[in-house]
């Protein structure tokens, strides 16, 4: 018969994963012979901890003395444990005969309890419900493994992950852990065969089971063990790259991945501009969030916001590189990975259902593979592209808000042979909806290359762009959003450094609603 064990929240908040805990999970994995995610191991860890603490509590209870039953006889000096009182303990310090006309005879014990109080109990009592009835064990939420996992699972996961990472006896592949000692040996010849299979696929990533068919593993081995062993061997070989989204393992050869996946495209490369974010006022911060620039640091609101669809305005660097920004907000719509920095997935055109092989480059915050799709839709900087979750994992839907092709007045950048540039309002063929403040037609992308190569200082370049923009506006005003889009024609820069410069440089005079005028005397 066991008593109630209460493990408060503080127990789980402050627990430390011990070597014994890790050894227990080693044993569990050995018995299961199946690689498991740390979340699955959390449940086993919690149950083992509860069992351990209950066993320790029971030992303590038994060591405290005899379990009190009203029918038994006791003497002064006896140490007793009271199961019905949550297994509290006490010592008999006095004994006398009880007096009750309805009971033949019984003893009255005076017991000094552990909490220094004194209580009286009836003993040597033939008839009493506590002599036979099981002692009720109260239900405690703290002892429900499912509730503990729900409330403290994330914290326990982190602590287990840290402990496993220090244990050389465990290996991790695609978010799952397994004992190294159980791995099947995968030889160099088998790895060479895997390379040949991926070579034949022409850069198309393949799942592990497609490789296993051709690398001649011993027959009769556990399928999951075979898959995990092959995954581990591939991960340890620098020729191979695991590029599947979370929950799916796909392998590719590093040398067959697109160049602009392995290296950041030139138009997306940002040279840090020193600035102070404290200079940004609330209106600037709000606009910064709306621009969905992948170089903008995430905020608390970004992590809380639930997004299923978002529309972005393309800036020139992404249009030129054939990429999409993975900002803190848009990132939620794209596949993630347990460990890989590159994820191969599929973009689907929401109208035509065209399937587009794409890569999410997680470390640098962009999606690659859209150059031809942009060309087919004749998009310009400022065009609107909607991104939304796909119906299946590993798929994302993109759609252009298209319109009947017509000529419209659009700000156009014209570049001279000397690398100078001007803006002019010209009629251009437009086939997709666009953001009026960010739309800039570029007749020839290559014509802007000399401007990028001039390497002007940031302040000088912003002043130059601002001066040219004001010429195409009769009022001489330029909105911060227009300036952001225009500066990114000639240099990759996120909103914050630009907005900070507008806020602190007296050459830019704020005239309301994030519109600025150039003060030529100070400029």
Buried (B, 14 or more C-beta within 10 A) or exposed (E): EEBBBBBEEEBBEEBEBEEEBBEBBBEBBEEEEEBBBBBBBBBBBBEBBBEBBBEEBBEEBEEBBEBBBBBBEBEEEBBBBBBEBEBBBBBBEEBEEBEEEEEEEBBBBBBBBEEEEEBEBBBBBEEBEBEEEEBEBEEEEBBBBEEBBEBBBEEBBEBBBEBBEEBEEBBBBBBBBBBEEBBBEBEEEBBEBBBEBBEEBEBEBBEBEBBBEEBEBEEEEEEBBBBBBBBBBBBEBEBBBBBBBBBBBBBBBEEBBBEBBEEBBEBBEBEEBEBEBEBBEEEBBEBBBEBBBBBBEEBEEBEEEEBEEBBBBBBBBBBBBBBBBBBBBBBBBBBEBBEBEBBBBBBBBBEEEEEBBBBBBBEBBBBBBBBEBBEEBBBBBBBBBBBBBBEEEBBBBBBBEBEEEEEEEBBBBBBEEEBEBEBEEBEBEBBBBBBEBBBBBBEEEEBBBBBBEBEEEBEEBBBBBBBBBBEBBEEEBBBBBBBBBBBBBBBBBBBBBBBBBBBEBEBBBBEEEBBBBBEEEEB
